[in-house]
Amino acid sequence: MKTAIRNINTQILEHNLQKSWQSLKKSNDVCQIQCDLKAGTLLVVCQHPVNIVIDRQKTIAELKSIVQKQELESIEKVGICLNVIGHIYPYAYHSFFTKSRQEESTLTFMPKSVDGNIASEVKITPELLDSLDNPFNLKDLEGISIRLKSEGISDSNSHVINKNIPGEKSQKSEIKITSKLLDDLDNPFDVEGLDLSPKKIKRKARNYVEQKSPVRKESTVNLATFSQVEFLSASLSLAILIGCFYAITQPCVIGKCMIIPTAKELNQQSLETIKNVKNSLAPKQAQEKLETAVQDLEKIPFWSIRYLESQHLKSIYQTETEHLETIRKALRNGQQAAQHSKGLPLPAEDWVEIQSLWQEAIALLEKVPEDSSAYPFAKNKLQQYRKYLVAIKGRLTTEEEANQKLMAAKTSAQLAETREVIAQFPESWKNVYSNWADALDQVYTIPPQTTAYLEAKNLLPQYEQKLQLAEERRIIEQIGEEAYNQAIGYSKQAEVFERRGNWKEATEYWQKALNSAEEVPNNSSYYAKVKPLVKSYKTLLKVAQANQRLLDTLAKANQDLSKTCQGKPKICQYSVTKDLITVRLTSDYVDKIQKTAKAVESSKDKKSRSALEKHLKTLQVALEAISNNAKIPLEVYNPQGLKIAAHIPNG
């Protein structure tokens, strides 16, 4: 239950600190605050992204101010760490006590040599005590302790460690401590575990033997037990001796250390490679050199005086190796995308996959930070890949547009085929023609090197043939429509002339109507409509022609009668209808004939008599000829209205 309560309080404290930090910064700052609690010591970690550079001194001071305002009754000490997200170890650390605590100004540490004599005094600063007081990284404490012992054994001169901590001024005062006083430091871990001197190990072994050996109440000791203790002590001594021999024979423990210069040289070679080699093999070659350097640095044991330096270099080289690996992944994606781009044309699905590969490659290259030695190489590739991505997007857009055009062409063609089934008149065939024209327009605009172009190339001759047939049918229907409409128009005009009795014009327009009707093509939709009209127009034309002939006959008869009846005096008056020609002799003419006849009879002039008879005979023949020509019966009347003659035309 105590642990659960502590976790809840830590979460609440972490929330309060984060809230106070955001309030201080007036916005959501990049710093993510995390808290942990161990043995009365609170650790406050401020994490931020690797590409963000913060003011260490100012940040620690601000965090310290915020922490001191919290209620920390059960917490004696606070450690503040600055850390980069994704990294294990912090790059800045500062600790302080929450309550007033008297710290000693100087402490003395008395390291011991292998033979147990005091070798020298090691002087450290208060900042080093903070690192010893850090309960959150026992491995680092062990490394610091072992390094102190190594420096104390190998160098008789005193060493000064002055570690600047952000947020605090460097303290030039040195504090001397002893091994005993290390136990008095405010360190919740087992400080004795840091002491690896042989005597300490022998002391532990002796305590172990004493605990295991049966102790008698008498003052005398069993000889067998005493021999066993000596055997165990000898065994432990031998083991320690072997361990010490192993320890000092490891790389960079005794003598000149060549691993670190070699690693630096490999790093320099890696830098030259990634800088000068422009091909895609550069990241691999540079990475292999760094990996070799890291492998060599891993051979340096933690008790070596060069261990901390090797770990620092190893961390840097591993980070660069990760950046190079990121670039290599991007290059692999780029190579795969380039390989997939071969063999045009490609469907849109393939272009989407290729685009995704380029996008992933670009995203990987964008992860390489500017402070990386591989950044120029990554930046150069990034510019290339972005151009490639634009080109691929263009290819994808072209392929998608080509597919859309092909689908539009097929849709127009399908609509045209459907309309062809029911099309009858010009308007319908205009729509069919328009649909085929639209289909062809879409096909014509499909660009080459697309998958749609191959199919469109096969559809093109079919659509062109269909368009031509639709155009021919449209023309036929248009001709039929025009001829039909003209026939109807002429027939209506002929009817108008008929009502006016103008049979000549009526005949002319009936003839035009008949001619237009006969011009309608038999494969036109109007042919069925105009077919009965042709028969009707022929009949009406005959009627009009007959009426016109009658009019012509009547006119001719009137003209002939007019000539025949002329004279001095006027011979006759007449009227002509289609059924009868009526001629009425004038009184003057009859009187003249009668007088002439009486005169001839009185004079008995045969010549004059013959002339009179010939005149009357000519009048009779003329009137009969007019009747025969007109095929209209003739009736002749005297001035008194009595019919004196009649004639029925022949045939």
Buried (B, 14 or more C-beta within 10 A) or exposed (E): EEEEEEEEBBEEBBEBBBEBBBEEEEEEBBBBBBBBBEEEBBBBBBBBEBEEEBEBBEBBBBBBEBBEEBEBEEBBBBBBBBBBEEEEEBEBBBBBBBEEEEEEEEBBBBBBBEEEEEBBBBBBBBBBBBBBBBBBBBEBBBBBBBBBBBBBBEEEEBBEBEBBBBBBEEBEEBBBBBBEBBEEEBBEBEBEEBBBBBEBBBEEBBEEBEEEBEEEEEEEEEEEBEEBBEEBBEEBBEEBEEEEEEBEEBBBBEEEBEBBEBBEEBBEBBBBBBBEBEEBEBBBBBBBBBBBBBEBBEEBBBBBBBBBBBBEBBBBBBBBBBBBBBBBBBBBBBEBBEEBBEEEBBEBEBBBBBBEBBBBBBEBBBBBBEEBBBBEBBBEBBEBBBEBBEEBBEBBEBBBBBBEBBEBBBBBBEBBEEBBEEBEBBEBBBBBBBBBBBBBBBBEEBBEEBBBBEBBEEBBEEBBEBBEBBBEBBBBBBBBBBBBEBBBBBBEBBBEBBEEEBBBBBBBBBBBBBBBBBBBBEEBBBBEBBEEBBEBBBEBBEBBBEBBEBBEBBEBBBEBBEEBBEBEEEBBBBEBEEEEBBBBBBEBBBEBBEEBBEEBEEEEEEEBBEEBEEBEEEBBEBBBBBBBEBBBBBBBBBBEEEEEBEBEBEE
